[in-house]
Amino acid sequence: LDEWTVFGSNVAAQTQIVLNGTHSLKIFGEFNGQENFSGVFQGISVVEGMDITADASAFVRSQDTLFGKDNEVFMILEYFSVEGDSLGLIELLIADGTTAEDAWLAHQIQDTVPTGAVEARISFSFRQLNNNNGAIHIDGVSLEAVLVGDLDGDGFVGINDLNIVLANWNQNVPPGNPMADP
């Protein structure tokens, strides 16, 4: 769980079901008799206008079935201002009582970073109702933000990016075209 902030009590790195590497994340409810949430979150620095993509794969084992239960698992992408205020979120249901079992299912959220955002945070939240059992395994998580036009990947749109555009332009314009060598 390095780099992740944990909330609730039933979150663990485990080796039973793994998609990439040696561990996956396992989340389940707290069994406290009332609605509760367990999960993790992690953030990255962003600037307005970046294209952002959050990816994850989820696995529900038949031994930890959610079938016919009220439990739900969400992947959430949320933005925060420099003051720590939430600027909005996108919530994607990745598992519930109808989710296929014993298979890795891929999930993705794509968006553009809104005005005023300095952090984008991905979280996974297991919502348990009525002490229903069940669990989910999550692996293959990524959160990437890129500036449109940042072709050299340095985090800025500048002269190096323009040079890449011009080099590609000259390679793709047919000889004799008056638009060659702009």
N, C-alpha and C positions, 0 to 999 in steps of 0.2 A: 504493500500500500504506500510505497514511497511516493511523495509528491501529491498524494490525494488527501483531502480533508474528509474525515468520516463523520456522519451524523447517524443517530440511532445506535443500536447495540449489536445488530447481527450482520456484520460485514466482515468478510475474511478473504485473504488471498489463499487459494487452494490449488491442488494439483489433480483433482478428479477429472475435470473436463477442461481441456486446454485447446485453443485454436492456434495461438502464436506463443512462442517462448516456453516457459516452464510453469507459469501460473495464470490463473484467471481470477476474476473477482466473483465471489458468491455473496448474494444478498437475500435475506429473508426477513420476515416480520419479528416483532418483539414479544408477541404472545402475552400482552399485558391487559387483555380484556377490552381494550378500546381501540379506535382508529389510531394507527401510528405509522411513522415513516422511518425507514433506514436507507442509507445510501452513502454516496461519495460525491465530491465535486473537486474540480481543478480549473484554474483560469490561466489565460494568456493575455498579454498586453496587445491592444489593437488601436487603430485609428479609424476615424470616420471614412467610409467609402471602401474599406477592404472587403474583398469577397471572402467569405468564411465557409468552411465545410467541416462538419462534425460527422465522424463515422464510428460505428461500433457494431459488433456482432453479439447476439444473445442466444443462449441455449437453455431450454427448460428440459431437465431430465424427467423421464416418466416416473422415477422414484420420488421426484420433488414436484409433481404435477400441480398446475394451477387450474386444471380442468374443472369447470363447474363451480369455481370459487370467486369471491369478490375481489381478490387481490389484483393489483395492477402495478405495472412497472413502466416508468417514464424515463425517456432520455430528454433532457432539457438543455437548451442553449439560452443563456441569459446574459444581458449586457448591463454594465455598471458605469456610472459617471465617476469622475475624480473624487467626488464627495461620498461615493459608496452607494448612491441611490440606484435602484433598479430602473433601467430605461426600457424594459420590455423583455419578453421571453417567447420562445417557441417551444412547445411541449409536444413530444411525439410518443404515443403509446407504443411500447415495444413488446409487451407481454400482458396477457390477461387470461381469463378462463377459456378462451377459444384458441390460444396459441398452439401451433404444431409443436410436438415434443421430439426430443432426441435428434435435433438437427440445428446447426448453426444458421441463424437468420440474420442477414445484413440489414442495417438501418442507417439512414443518412439524413442530415439536416443541412440545407444550403441557404445562405442569406447574405445580405450586405450589412456591414456594421453601420449602425445609425449615428446621427449627429450627437456629439458629446460623449460617446462611449470611449473608455480607456481600457476596459477589461471585458473579455468574453469568457464566460464560464460554462463548462459542460458539467452536467450532473446526471446521476442515475438515482432514481428514487423508487423504492419498493413501498407501496401503500398496502397495509394489511388491515382488513376489517374482520370483526367477529372471530378473532383467533384462528382464521383459516390458515392451514399450513401451505407450504409450497416455497420454492426458491428459484432464483435465476442465476445463471453464470454469464458474465460479460467479459469479452476479450476483443483484441484487435481495435482498440480505441485510438482515434486520432482527432485532433482539433487543429486545423490549419487555416491561417488567414494570410492572404496575399493582396498587395496593392495592384489594382488594375494598371497595367503598363510597366510594372516592375519586372522587366524581362531578364535582368541579370541576378535577381533574387537578393539584392542587398538591402531591401527594406525601404528604398527610396526610388522615386521616379525622377531620373535625371539624364544627363548627357550620354552616359553609357547605354541607357535604354534606347535613346534616339539613334545612336550609332548602330545598335543591333537592328532596329527597324530599317534604317537606310541600307545596311548590308543585305538584309533579306529582300528588300525592294529591288536592289540592283540584280540579285540572283534570279528573281522571278519575272523580270520584265524582259520580253523578247527583244533580241537585237534589232536595231533600227527603229524601235519605238521612240517617239519623241519624248516620252516620259522617263526614259532611261537617264541615269545620272541627274536626278532632280537638283 
